[in-house]
Amino acid sequence: MELSANNNNYVDNAKIETVPLNGGDFNSLLAITPGVQRAPGGGFLAISINGARTTSNNYLIDGLYNNNRYYGDAALGQTGVLGIPAAIFPPEAIQELGIQETPSAEFGVKGGAPINMVMKSGSNGFHGTAQWVRHTSFADAANYFSKHNRCGGNPDPCQATPIRNQQFGGTLGGPIVKDKTFFFVFYEGQRSASLATKFQTVPSDLAVQQALTNISAAGLTPTTAGQNLLGFFPTAPSSSPGSDTGQLITNIPTTDTMDSFGIKVDHHLTSTQLLSGRYIYGDSL
């Protein structure tokens, strides 16, 4: 791919391997290039190049389209449940990254900047990488916005939010036929579980009991349907913090399971002709 120094940017393998990337998100690499604006923290449709819409970017892998036609984001690398990519194309598998901020005529589909990731290829020597990243709440501080004027209880909003996030993967490349045919393969997985503390204003047990007492004092009897519906409605137990105000503290679980896999095979037909094939798979729940 031919790049103009004035209008286009190129991220080489040295930068890709040395720049720390949160979660292995290749979109973080885009933020180090001029003209690229990335929303703080990343997330869905977070990249704007030279003021263009976030849906205008034209994502490619080895020159092949990597666009989600419905949302307008990248298909592989699109943000998932937790704000991280639903299927990761790991930095360890990227040879180079080119951004054409003033795209030339051969690029279609979208009018924005083509973002082309080049997948690594194997060589005559076997080379590989492996990594495992684990994050827990051991050294985390409590979420400031989850705190209130009462501590204690289960969950306790004054304690760090429980989280267990593991991200792991590896790459391997080498020869199939020396000087002729090569392979490169990568795998990236993630297992994440966390709890978000939420505060809900609901009737307290005391308020429900007082209402039933008032109904009885009026000579009335609650209907069966009303009693059944009340059983589905959460209440603040009298023993919980904030029960006098009807405040219920709950933990909402969030989980994410992600697996990404890719393989590339290169065969040199002649010294100037190369035949390449690749298969990339991604799944996230």
C-alpha positions as CSV (number, residue, x, y, z in Angstrom):
1,M,0.0,0.0,0.0
2,E,1.5,3.4,-1.0
3,L,1.3,6.0,1.6
4,S,1.8,9.8,1.3
5,A,3.7,11.3,4.2
6,N,1.5,14.4,4.1
7,N,-1.9,12.9,4.3
8,N,-1.5,9.4,5.6
9,N,-0.1,7.6,8.5
10,Y,1.8,4.3,9.1
11,V,2.3,2.4,12.3
12,D,5.1,-0.1,12.0
13,N,5.6,-3.3,13.9
14,A,8.1,-1.7,16.4
15,K,5.3,0.7,17.7
16,I,2.7,-2.1,17.7
17,E,4.8,-4.3,19.9
18,T,6.0,-1.6,22.3
19,V,2.9,0.6,22.8
20,P,0.8,-0.8,25.8
21,L,-2.7,-1.5,24.7
22,N,-5.6,-1.8,27.2
23,G,-7.3,-5.1,26.5
24,G,-5.4,-5.6,23.2
25,D,-7.7,-3.2,21.4
26,F,-6.0,-2.2,18.1
27,N,-8.1,1.0,18.1
28,S,-5.7,2.3,20.7
29,L,-3.0,2.3,18.0
30,L,-5.0,4.7,15.9
31,A,-5.0,7.3,18.7
32,I,-1.2,7.8,18.4
33,T,-1.6,9.0,14.8
34,P,-2.3,12.6,13.8
35,G,-5.8,13.5,12.7
36,V,-7.4,10.7,14.7
37,Q,-9.8,11.5,17.6
38,R,-10.8,8.7,19.9
39,A,-13.5,9.0,22.5
40,P,-12.1,8.8,26.1
41,G,-12.1,5.2,27.2
42,G,-12.8,4.0,23.7
43,G,-16.0,2.0,23.2
44,F,-18.6,1.6,20.4
45,L,-18.1,3.9,17.4
46,A,-15.3,5.8,19.2
47,I,-12.9,6.7,16.2
48,S,-13.3,9.9,14.2
49,I,-10.7,10.7,11.6
50,N,-10.2,14.4,10.5
51,G,-13.7,15.3,11.8
52,A,-15.5,12.6,9.7
53,R,-18.3,10.6,11.2
54,T,-17.4,7.6,13.3
55,T,-19.4,5.4,10.9
56,S,-17.4,6.6,7.9
57,N,-14.2,4.6,8.7
58,N,-13.3,1.9,6.2
59,Y,-11.8,-1.1,8.1
60,L,-9.7,-3.7,6.2
61,I,-7.6,-6.7,7.0
62,D,-4.9,-7.4,4.3
63,G,-7.0,-5.2,2.0
64,L,-10.2,-7.2,2.5
65,Y,-13.2,-5.4,4.0
66,N,-13.7,-5.7,7.8
67,N,-16.8,-3.5,8.1
68,N,-20.0,-4.2,10.0
69,R,-22.5,-2.9,7.4
70,Y,-25.3,-2.4,10.0
71,Y,-23.5,-0.5,12.8
72,G,-20.7,1.1,10.7
73,D,-17.9,-0.1,13.0
74,A,-15.3,-2.8,12.4
75,A,-16.7,-6.3,12.2
76,L,-13.6,-7.9,13.9
77,G,-12.7,-5.7,16.8
78,Q,-16.1,-4.2,17.3
79,T,-16.9,-3.2,20.9
80,G,-18.8,-5.9,22.9
81,V,-20.6,-6.1,26.2
82,L,-18.0,-4.6,28.5
83,G,-16.7,-1.9,26.2
84,I,-13.9,-4.1,25.0
85,P,-13.7,-5.7,21.5
86,A,-16.2,-8.6,21.1
87,A,-13.6,-10.4,18.9
88,I,-10.0,-9.3,19.2
89,F,-7.5,-9.1,16.4
90,P,-4.4,-9.2,18.8
91,P,-1.6,-6.7,18.3
92,E,0.8,-9.7,18.3
93,A,-0.8,-10.7,15.0
94,I,-0.5,-7.3,13.3
95,Q,2.6,-6.7,11.1
96,E,1.7,-3.1,10.3
97,L,-1.2,-0.6,10.3
98,G,-1.9,2.0,7.7
99,I,-4.4,4.9,7.8
100,Q,-5.2,6.7,4.6
101,E,-6.7,9.9,5.9
102,T,-7.2,11.1,2.3
103,P,-8.3,7.9,0.6
104,S,-7.4,7.2,-3.0
105,A,-9.9,6.2,-5.7
106,E,-9.5,2.4,-5.4
107,F,-11.2,2.3,-2.0
108,G,-15.0,2.1,-2.1
109,V,-17.9,1.2,0.2
110,K,-17.3,4.2,2.5
111,G,-16.0,7.7,2.0
112,G,-13.9,7.9,5.1
113,A,-10.4,6.8,5.9
114,P,-9.3,3.3,5.1
115,I,-7.7,1.6,8.1
116,N,-5.8,-1.4,6.9
117,M,-4.3,-4.0,9.2
118,V,-1.7,-6.4,7.7
119,M,-1.7,-9.8,9.3
120,K,1.7,-11.3,10.1
121,S,3.1,-14.1,8.0
122,G,5.3,-17.1,8.9
123,S,9.0,-17.4,8.0
124,N,11.7,-20.1,7.8
125,G,12.1,-20.0,11.5
126,F,9.5,-20.9,14.1
127,H,8.4,-17.9,16.2
128,G,5.6,-17.5,18.7
129,T,4.3,-15.5,21.6
130,A,2.1,-16.2,24.7
131,Q,0.5,-13.9,27.2
132,W,-1.8,-14.0,30.1
133,V,-3.3,-11.0,31.9
134,R,-5.3,-11.3,35.1
135,H,-7.2,-8.5,36.8
136,T,-9.0,-8.7,40.2
137,S,-10.3,-6.2,42.7
138,F,-7.4,-6.9,45.1
139,A,-5.8,-3.5,44.7
140,D,-8.8,-1.5,43.4
141,A,-10.4,1.4,45.2
142,A,-14.2,1.6,45.7
143,N,-16.2,3.2,42.9
144,Y,-16.7,6.8,44.1
145,F,-20.1,7.0,42.4
146,S,-21.4,3.9,44.1
147,K,-20.7,5.2,47.6
148,H,-23.6,6.5,49.8
149,N,-23.9,7.6,53.4
150,R,-24.2,4.0,54.7
151,C,-21.5,1.3,54.5
152,G,-21.9,-2.3,55.3
153,G,-24.3,-4.9,54.0
154,N,-23.9,-7.3,51.1
155,P,-22.9,-5.9,48.7
156,D,-21.0,-3.1,50.5
157,P,-20.8,0.0,48.3
158,C,-17.8,1.2,50.3
159,Q,-15.7,-1.8,49.1
160,A,-14.2,-2.3,45.7
161,T,-16.5,-3.7,43.0
162,P,-15.8,-7.5,42.7
163,I,-14.2,-8.2,39.3
164,R,-12.3,-11.1,37.8
165,N,-11.0,-10.6,34.3
166,Q,-8.6,-13.0,32.5
167,Q,-7.2,-12.4,29.0
168,F,-4.9,-14.9,27.4
169,G,-3.6,-16.0,24.0
170,G,-0.7,-16.7,21.8
171,T,0.7,-16.7,18.2
172,L,2.8,-19.2,16.2
173,G,4.4,-18.9,12.8
174,G,6.8,-21.0,10.8
175,P,7.5,-22.9,7.6
176,I,5.4,-25.6,6.0
177,V,7.8,-25.9,3.1
178,K,11.1,-24.1,3.6
179,D,11.5,-21.0,1.4
180,K,8.1,-21.8,-0.2
181,T,5.1,-22.1,2.1
182,F,4.5,-20.6,5.5
183,F,1.8,-20.4,8.2
184,F,0.8,-18.0,11.0
185,V,-1.9,-18.7,13.6
186,F,-3.2,-16.7,16.6
187,Y,-5.7,-17.3,19.4
188,E,-7.1,-14.8,21.9
189,G,-9.5,-15.6,24.7
190,Q,-11.2,-13.7,27.5
191,R,-13.2,-14.7,30.6
192,S,-14.6,-11.8,32.6
193,A,-17.0,-11.6,35.5
194,S,-17.9,-8.5,37.5
195,L,-20.7,-7.1,39.7
196,A,-22.1,-3.6,39.4
197,T,-23.6,-2.0,42.5
198,K,-27.0,-0.4,41.9
199,F,-29.3,1.5,44.2
200,Q,-33.1,1.2,43.8
201,T,-35.9,3.0,45.7
202,V,-38.4,0.4,46.6
203,P,-41.0,-0.1,49.4
204,S,-39.4,-1.2,52.7
205,D,-40.7,-4.3,54.5
206,L,-42.1,-2.0,57.2
207,A,-44.0,0.1,54.6
208,V,-45.6,-3.0,53.1
209,Q,-46.6,-4.3,56.5
210,Q,-48.2,-0.9,57.4
211,A,-50.1,-0.9,54.1
212,L,-51.5,-4.4,54.8
213,T,-52.4,-3.2,58.3
214,N,-54.3,-0.2,56.9
215,I,-56.2,-2.4,54.4
216,S,-57.2,-4.8,57.2
217,A,-58.3,-1.8,59.5
218,A,-60.5,-0.6,56.7
219,G,-62.3,-4.0,56.6
220,L,-60.8,-5.0,53.3
221,T,-58.9,-8.0,52.2
222,P,-56.0,-8.0,49.6
223,T,-56.9,-9.9,46.5
224,T,-54.9,-13.1,45.6
225,A,-53.7,-11.4,42.4
226,G,-52.5,-8.4,44.4
227,Q,-50.6,-10.6,46.9
228,N,-49.0,-12.5,44.0
229,L,-47.9,-9.3,42.3
230,L,-46.4,-8.0,45.5
231,G,-44.3,-11.2,45.7
232,F,-42.6,-10.2,42.5
233,F,-41.8,-6.7,43.6
234,P,-38.5,-6.2,45.5
235,T,-38.5,-4.7,48.9
236,A,-35.8,-3.3,51.2
237,P,-35.3,-5.7,54.1
238,S,-35.6,-4.0,57.6
239,S,-32.1,-5.2,58.5
240,S,-30.4,-3.7,55.4
241,P,-28.7,-0.3,55.2
242,G,-31.1,2.3,53.9
243,S,-34.2,0.2,54.7
244,D,-35.9,3.2,56.5
245,T,-35.8,5.1,53.2
246,G,-36.7,2.1,51.0
247,Q,-33.3,2.0,49.4
248,L,-32.3,-1.4,48.1
249,I,-28.6,-2.1,47.2
250,T,-28.2,-4.9,44.6
251,N,-25.3,-6.4,42.7
252,I,-26.0,-6.9,38.9
253,P,-23.7,-9.5,37.4
254,T,-21.9,-8.9,34.1
255,T,-20.1,-11.7,32.3
256,D,-18.2,-11.9,29.0
257,T,-16.7,-14.9,27.3
258,M,-14.7,-14.2,24.1
259,D,-12.7,-16.4,21.7
260,S,-10.9,-15.3,18.6
261,F,-8.9,-17.4,16.2
262,G,-7.1,-16.8,12.9
263,I,-4.8,-18.6,10.5
264,K,-2.9,-17.4,7.5
265,V,-1.1,-19.5,4.9
266,D,1.3,-17.9,2.3
267,H,2.7,-19.8,-0.7
268,H,5.3,-18.3,-3.0
269,L,4.5,-19.2,-6.6
270,T,7.5,-17.4,-7.9
271,S,9.9,-14.8,-6.6
272,T,7.4,-12.1,-7.5
273,Q,4.0,-13.9,-7.1
274,L,2.5,-14.7,-3.7
275,L,-0.7,-16.7,-3.0
276,S,-2.3,-16.1,0.5
277,G,-5.3,-17.5,2.3
278,R,-6.6,-16.7,5.7
279,Y,-9.5,-17.7,8.0
280,I,-10.5,-15.6,11.0
281,Y,-13.2,-16.5,13.6
282,G,-14.5,-14.5,16.5
283,D,-17.3,-15.2,19.0
284,S,-18.4,-13.4,22.2
285,L,-21.1,-14.1,24.7
